[in-house]
Amino acid sequence: MPETVSAPQEDPTAVLSHPDGELLRDGEPHRVLAGTLHYFRVHPDQWADRLERMAAMGLNTVDTYVAWNFHERRRGQIRFDGWRDLDRFLRLAQEAGLDAIVRPGPYMCAEWDNGGLPAWLTDRPGMRLRSSYEPYLREVARWFDVLIPRLAAHQAGRGGPVVAVQVENEYGSYGDDHTYTRWVRDALTARGITELLYTADGPTELMLDGGTVHGVLAAATFGSRAGEVAELLRSRREGEPFLCAEFWNGWFDHWGEKHHTRSVESATDTLGEILDAGGSVSLYPAHGGTNFGLWAGANHDGGIRPTVTSYDSHAPIAENGELTPKFFAFRDRLRPVSTTPDRPLPPTPRLLTPRAAPLTRGAGLLDALESMTQPVVSSDPLTFGELGQASGLVLYRANPRLPRGTNELTVFGLHDRAQVFVDGAPVGVLERETGSLDIEGNGERVRLDLLVENQGRINYGPLLGQGKGILGGVRIDRRLVHGWSMYRLPLDEWTPQDVRHAVTSAAPGGAAGFATAHFIVDDPADTFLALPGSGKGFAWINGFLLGRYWEIGPQGTLYVPAPLLAEGRNTLTILELDHFGDRAELCDRPELGPTEEYIETFS
């Protein structure tokens, strides 16, 4: 049976309330006109600019997740400095005249690596995620002990911008452990949250049954059929205002697929339906940003579906801050219901004049990677988790004897992609969780190398938290291969000095490895990096890891924010896994690939 509850008693100190089914702010009728902007996907020097652009669209609120793994990459080492300065982000939001909605999870999805959960947590044997499993709750409580009082200090009731906090995230798409969701609610209030609490779930009975919490405002996430969703919510929660916690006005992309777009007309029509139904809304996203480094997540649909580096998501504010036609259409549609005065439009972002530079080959692939770390030795291949590594590459090496003739090499539990080398020569690529290929032997021992790439941890669904590396074993015909040396290569933990060392760590050789290009910049501005002719790899600018590139697309350029460039000489470094092109280009427009129209997931 659907849950039917009347409106809960609200905390009298909360700025947002809904005593008679109408959303009020400080006792006055109010619409939340929000947009998502994730501080962890935008360079901190550009936070203020992007917030001003949101305000200029007519929004009155910024909505952000908090990515646990971004703040605590290693257990016990929690950071809120630099790019992780959440306090500064919230202060800038307030300076821009915006309220803030914060979604502290602990899980967030967001197409972010591991859904925001730290790898050290999910790699722990026996861990039960997003449930009332006591070891999991203990870790969440320890994290919340640090995070939530920090957020509470920014609440509107204490003079800050935070007017609402979400309980977990789309939990009804995952499970129905109501003991857990009530625990999260109580963990927030016990640590000082007094502003409006809400849940957000997909617009189906199943999802709302699993995710809503008694006494907490129930909101929905969707991309179409706003009237039907409003009716469903009101039938279940009499006396609650209609809140679309995520309006999907665009969509994200996977490598090897097309770039998703949503027409201005389609998106604006649905936004209008939400507003005409008396609803409040959060645009998802208002500004998508970028999955810098190796933070892009992945989905699973019969195999791994890694998310691209760009998180542009066809949002009204583009990846580089450009105001798109969708921005202006949304601005016109929001204006009649907005109570904030019109803001002047920010200037068009500056772009670097296009230029190109030749790629200069550096160290060859396997020799360079081998030189970057000391191996871990084990009888069996170890997983990333067992090696204490969250992301990047692991080079697995063994010296099996290969009988004469053709031998079948099989890798069991491969997560996610393995390039296979015999005596340094490439012999194939495996991309399935159990995959095989034939290799030739002459009765002698060979050096067998498997370069395994974590292409992004799954961020949504029942396989959330799945491990990386070789989770099973390696077999030649019927015989398991033992005696492994494993080279840890956490590329996103490399310092600029590490990157420079990698380039010169060995002689050039083979079709893959490291390469550099140099660009002279007089006045830094935003640009887009293209690597025509190169196959698959990773790109650093001045030692900062921009992210992955891959010729299968759809994404053909990587966004380079101006703050990552310096006046004078700038160094691009790439780690190419397959084959080099001859040059690098800095372009004045993005190439996000051939497009297809976004289709609502739940329609």
Sequence and secondary structure as in RCSB ss.txt:
>XXXX:A:sequence
MPETVSAPQEDPTAVLSHPDGELLRDGEPHRVLAGTLHYFRVHPDQWADRLERMAAMGLNTVDTYVAWNFHERRR
GQIRFDGWRDLDRFLRLAQEAGLDAIVRPGPYMCAEWDNGGLPAWLTDRPGMRLRSSYEPYLREVARWFDVLIPR
LAAHQAGRGGPVVAVQVENEYGSYGDDHTYTRWVRDALTARGITELLYTADGPTELMLDGGTVHGVLAAATFGSR
AGEVAELLRSRREGEPFLCAEFWNGWFDHWGEKHHTRSVESATDTLGEILDAGGSVSLYPAHGGTNFGLWAGANH
DGGIRPTVTSYDSHAPIAENGELTPKFFAFRDRLRPVSTTPDRPLPPTPRLLTPRAAPLTRGAGLLDALESMTQP
VVSSDPLTFGELGQASGLVLYRANPRLPRGTNELTVFGLHDRAQVFVDGAPVGVLERETGSLDIEGNGERVRLDL
LVENQGRINYGPLLGQGKGILGGVRIDRRLVHGWSMYRLPLDEWTPQDVRHAVTSAAPGGAAGFATAHFIVDDPA
DTFLALPGSGKGFAWINGFLLGRYWEIGPQGTLYVPAPLLAEGRNTLTILELDHFGDRAELCDRPELGPTEEYIE
TFS
>XXXX:A:secstr
           TT SEE TTSS EETTEE   EEEEE GGGS GGGHHHHHHHHHHTT  EEEEE  HHHH SST
T    SGGG HHHHHHHHHHTT EEEEE  S   TTBGGGG  HHHHTSTT   SSS HHHHHHHHHHHHHHHHH
HHTTBGGGTSSEEEEESSSSGGGT   HHHHHHHHHHHHHTT  SEEEEEE SSHHHHHHH  TTSEEEEEESS 
HHHHHHHHHHHSTT   EEEEEESS   BTTS EEE  HHHHHHHHHHHHHTT EEEEEEEE  B  TT B EEE
SSSEEEB SB  TT SB TTS B HHHHHHHHHHGGG  S          B   EEEE EEEEEHHHHHHHTS  
EEESS  BTTTTT  SEEEEEEE  B  SEEEEEEEESEESEEEEEETTEEEEEE SSEEEEEEEE SSB  EEE
EEEE   B SSTTTT   EESS EEETTEE   EEEEEE GGG  HHHHHHHHHSS   SS EEEEEEEEESS  
BEEEE TT  EEEEEETTEEEEEEETT S   EEE GGG  SEEEEEEEEESS   SEEEEESS    SEEE   
TT 
